[in-house]
Amino acid sequence: MRSAKFIMPLMICAITLGFTTASNTDKWESLFNGKDLTGWDTYIGPDLDDAGKPINGTPIGLNNDPRHVFTIVKENGENVIRISGENWGAISTKKEYKNYHFQLQFKWGALSWGQKKGKKKDSGLLYHSVGKYGADYGAWMRSEEFQIEEGNSGDFWGVAGGLASIPADKVGDGYIYNPQGTLMTFKEGGSQGRHCIKGTDAENPSGQWNTLDLYCYGDTAIHVINGKVMMILYQTKQMDNGQETPLTLGKIQIQSEGAEVYYKQIKIQPIDRLPAKLIK
C-alpha cells in the first residue's frame, strides 16, 4: 500500500489536465421508456431459503420472471419500475457503455424477503458488467457495485472479480473512504477484502426518492448520492483468469436483492471529462 497524499494529487492533476478543454455533451438518453423493460434483460438466480442457501441450485434464468419480480407500476401518477426483491437477480442493459454520466432515482418500498427480512433494505447498481450471468451468488455478472442499501448507499463492492483502488482509512474491522487516506486495492481475496464504506451520508429517509449519479471516465468512477460525493474509485479492473485486466466497459445491472425498491428517470449521457467540481 502507498500513501494517497502523494499519489492522489498526481491522479487528479492528470484527470483535470486531460479535460480542461472538454465539455459535457448534455445529450441524455432515457433507458426507461415509462411503459416496459424494452432495452433491458432480466435474470433471476436460484430460489434461496431463509438462510440464503440455494434450494436446488437451478437459476430461474434469463428473461423468465414467473413471480413478477420486475414490473412497471403507477406511483403517484407516474410509471416506475418496481423490483419486488422476492428473488435475487437483476435487470441489465442490452448495450454496453463506457465514459458516461448515469443517473436514476430510487426509493424503498415496504417488503423484504428471506435472509433480508427485517434487515436493511438492499439493492445495488452494478456497472462495467461483463461475463456470464449468475457469476456472483448465482444472480449477477462480474462488475463494480455502487451499493444501494438503506444507510449504506454509495459503498463499493467488487462483484465476481471486479476490483478498484480507493483511498481509505482502516476503522475497526472495515475500511472507510477518505480522499486523503491510503490508496488500497479492494478485491475478493485481498487483504482489504472487496468492500469499501462510503465517506459520508446523504440518503433521504426511507420512502423518499433519492437521486443517484454515477460518473465513469477511463478507469475512474465517482459515486454520488443526492448531489454529494460518496467516493472516488481509481484503476477499475477485473480478475480475469488469474490476471488483473482493465474494466472500463460493460452493461449496467440493477439488483433485486431481498427488498422492494422503486426506480425511475433512468438515463445516461456520454462524457469526455469528469466534472472538476467533484474531483477537487
Steps between C-alpha positions, in 0.01 A plus 500: 500500500619853424397827659233674296619848597771472233314290246159665505613853399678350199191306399271800542743726313516254211122471490448877515763583237351240269163671505572873515368562151230233504134558567200295601297403197174527701328249271296280727368166380210359699550134594141460626218575260236517775306206354704181518854362526592546135879521480549284810535130574394336824693227677391316816721263694405184689233498769654556843393390846472745790871452577594601144592147390394377153209259522579305183774705334307546175466863389162624387702651220505758226184693412288264710314670785212279621461687832501845338809618687545776241187695409381846398259659748329835550648711782336837566380512142840408352607166353805362684689171517414290804749235608333276757823345630332160538776334297863601461581620151513814288388688198792571269538726199534325169770751402843557648615849601822685580589863576160614623291679757218274619210617713192348659264554791414233756293455813428211731175309525371312804572134421804288575560130450698200619835572661440874450167503682497758779848626405622801304334504160750416229548541126789630293622651176757276331703666226767384252314166511664229291513124466236245585175551685493359851875529563442647848254328738344341194337833418741764362769554240856606582492872565570795727220573746361836600322378812135594545406398854322682780761715672784361287425638155827596332717216632716293263495124453704305248266246339624165367853631439440873460759709688608859548760716677345735755659736755375391842568473872472182703239548772435199720448201275407708195638758260345843449558724199723801568639702208817560707522137613724217384436373148389138538383234259163350588445155355373160599776309674710813555623615839235779510222285356261621232297758695577868563259714704391841372659805661183690586121470493238674288212253465149623567276322754351170386199551274633823346655520154878525468707602198799284412769623263784286370786650299737267316791616289787269410582299812362760744147497647318739734206396721259784581181496710268803500777720362763396756812299412509170690834384360735509200638172363816465296647224283178302455604149400395137499657169588496313169651151500718594793622825343397859571372667184323835445124516560368820344216379277192290557129468556311661787306280744246600765468240773213317659642399838230421752326838525227693324639805321378742232701661220420777254654764271783269392723672247855516368714740299853477361770717661847603392611614847428455867338803667780706655280595796475134601871416488640792696 
